[in-house]
Every structure is written in structure tokens, then in C-alpha cells.
Amino acid sequence: MSSTKPNSSEEAPPRASPRPSPSALLWVAVALVLMAALAWALNPRQPKLNPAPLGAPLPLCARLPRAFTPSDVTDLPEPPFPTLPREQKLRALARMNAEPCSCGCKLSIATCRLNDPACTTSKGLAGAITQSSGH
């Protein structure tokens, strides 16, 4: 009788790799679509912003339509109170931060002195405050 056993020197024919079933491919496609939908839903809507038009810069002490807001300037580079004691100097500075400048800039006197050192209105008001707190 002849043996049906293959010889060890003979190799078995190569097997074809198993192919995924169509239902497995369908599940992968559905999962990818669901993940894409989730990523799209979680992405916040981006606003459509336009850059502001560039114009000429405003002067330092411009007369802008705004409400007066007190400031918190702690020191002036050109103080109008060189010889006042520390307490009176701080009192004068607090008053300059709380009172608006009458030049029309709607800033405090101290802020107007910082932004526009050439403003004669704020200089005169600061001098008057300094003299009244010195007495």
C-alpha cells in the first residue's frame, strides 16, 4: 500500500490568509463614522472675526466718550509735591486718583499727568491739590 503521508521534504502549499468578513468591515466603517460624528459634535464653533481697521493713533489726552473711572497711580515721575511729608503726599495722590481732570480727557488727574505731562489743566489741578493738602 502506498502511504498518503506527505514526505517531509515536500512543503505544504501556502495557505491563503483569512479575509475579514463583510460584516466585520461594516462594523469598522460604522465605528469610524460614529467617531467622526463625535469629533465634529465636540468641536466648538469658531467665530468669524474680522480684524479692526487701522486708523491714525489718537492723541494722548483725547476727548473720548467714556465715563470717569478713578485710577490707582502710586507714584508720579514728576511729582508736584517735592517737600511734602509722606502722609500728606499720599493723601494728595489719593485725591488726584479720585478726581477727574477738567481738560476733557475723563481720566483722573494723576493718570492725565502720567499720560500727558504737557497738559496744563492737570498740572494746575495737581498743584492746587498739593497746596491744599500741605496746609
C-alpha positions as CSV (number, residue, x, y, z in Angstrom):
1,M,0.0,0.0,0.0
2,S,1.1,3.3,-0.6
3,S,1.4,5.8,2.1
4,T,-0.6,9.0,1.8
5,K,1.6,10.7,4.2
6,P,3.5,13.6,2.6
7,N,7.2,13.5,2.5
8,S,8.9,15.8,4.9
9,S,11.0,17.2,2.1
10,E,7.8,18.3,0.4
11,E,6.2,21.5,1.7
12,A,2.6,22.1,2.2
13,P,1.0,24.5,-0.2
14,P,0.8,28.1,1.2
15,R,-2.5,28.8,2.8
16,A,-4.3,31.9,1.8
17,S,-4.7,34.5,4.6
18,P,-8.2,34.6,6.0
19,R,-10.2,37.6,4.8
20,P,-12.3,39.6,7.1
21,S,-16.0,39.0,6.7
22,P,-18.1,41.7,5.2
23,S,-20.0,42.2,8.5
24,A,-16.7,42.9,10.3
25,L,-15.8,45.5,7.7
26,L,-19.3,47.1,8.1
27,W,-18.8,47.3,11.9
28,V,-15.4,49.0,11.4
29,A,-16.9,51.5,9.0
30,V,-19.8,52.3,11.3
31,A,-17.4,52.8,14.2
32,L,-15.3,55.2,12.2
33,V,-18.4,57.2,11.1
34,L,-19.6,57.4,14.7
35,M,-16.1,58.6,15.9
36,A,-16.0,61.2,13.1
37,A,-19.5,62.4,14.1
38,L,-18.5,62.7,17.8
39,A,-15.4,64.7,16.9
40,W,-17.4,67.0,14.7
41,A,-20.0,67.5,17.5
42,L,-17.4,68.2,20.2
43,N,-15.5,70.8,18.1
44,P,-16.7,74.3,19.2
45,R,-17.9,76.6,16.6
46,Q,-15.2,79.2,15.6
47,P,-16.4,82.8,15.4
48,K,-15.8,84.6,12.2
49,L,-13.8,87.6,13.3
50,N,-12.6,90.5,11.2
51,P,-9.5,92.5,12.1
52,A,-10.1,96.0,13.3
53,P,-9.4,98.7,10.7
54,L,-6.1,100.5,11.3
55,G,-6.5,104.2,11.7
56,A,-4.4,107.1,12.9
57,P,-3.4,106.9,16.5
58,L,-5.4,109.0,18.9
59,P,-3.6,111.9,20.8
60,L,-2.5,111.0,24.3
61,C,-5.2,113.0,26.1
62,A,-8.0,112.5,23.7
63,R,-11.5,113.6,24.5
64,L,-13.1,110.1,24.3
65,P,-16.7,109.3,25.0
66,R,-16.2,107.3,28.2
67,A,-17.2,107.5,31.9
68,F,-14.8,108.7,34.5
69,T,-13.1,105.8,36.4
70,P,-10.8,106.5,39.4
71,S,-7.3,105.3,39.0
72,D,-4.7,103.8,41.2
73,V,-1.5,105.6,40.3
74,T,1.0,105.1,43.2
75,D,3.8,107.4,42.1
76,L,4.2,110.3,39.6
77,P,7.5,110.7,37.8
78,E,7.2,114.5,38.0
79,P,5.6,115.0,41.4
80,P,4.1,118.4,42.1
81,F,4.8,117.8,45.9
82,P,8.6,117.7,46.4
83,T,8.7,118.8,50.0
84,L,5.5,117.3,51.5
85,P,5.8,114.7,54.2
86,R,4.9,111.1,53.2
87,E,1.4,111.2,54.7
88,Q,0.4,114.4,53.0
89,K,2.0,113.2,49.8
90,L,-0.1,110.0,49.9
91,R,-3.3,112.0,50.7
92,A,-2.7,114.3,47.8
93,L,-2.0,111.4,45.4
94,A,-5.2,109.6,46.6
95,R,-7.2,112.8,45.8
96,M,-5.5,113.1,42.4
97,N,-6.6,109.5,41.7
98,A,-10.2,110.1,42.8
99,E,-10.9,113.4,41.0
100,P,-11.4,113.8,37.2
101,C,-9.3,116.1,35.2
102,S,-11.3,119.0,33.7
103,C,-9.4,119.1,30.4
104,G,-12.0,116.7,28.9
105,C,-10.0,113.5,28.8
106,K,-12.2,111.9,31.5
107,L,-9.2,110.5,33.3
108,S,-8.1,111.1,36.8
109,I,-5.7,114.0,37.4
110,A,-2.9,111.5,38.3
111,T,-3.5,109.4,35.1
112,C,-3.7,112.6,33.0
113,R,-0.4,113.7,34.5
114,L,1.2,110.3,33.5
115,N,-0.3,110.1,30.0
116,D,0.1,113.8,29.1
117,P,2.7,115.6,31.1
118,A,2.2,118.7,28.9
119,C,-1.5,119.1,30.0
120,T,-1.6,122.4,31.8
121,T,-5.0,121.7,33.3
122,S,-3.9,118.6,35.2
123,K,-0.7,120.4,36.2
124,G,-2.6,123.3,37.7
125,L,-5.1,120.9,39.5
126,A,-2.3,118.8,40.9
127,G,-0.6,122.0,42.2
128,A,-3.8,123.1,43.8
129,I,-4.4,119.7,45.5
130,T,-0.8,119.7,46.7
131,Q,-1.1,123.2,48.2
132,S,-4.4,122.3,49.9
133,S,-3.0,119.1,51.4
134,G,0.1,120.8,52.6
135,H,-1.8,123.1,54.8
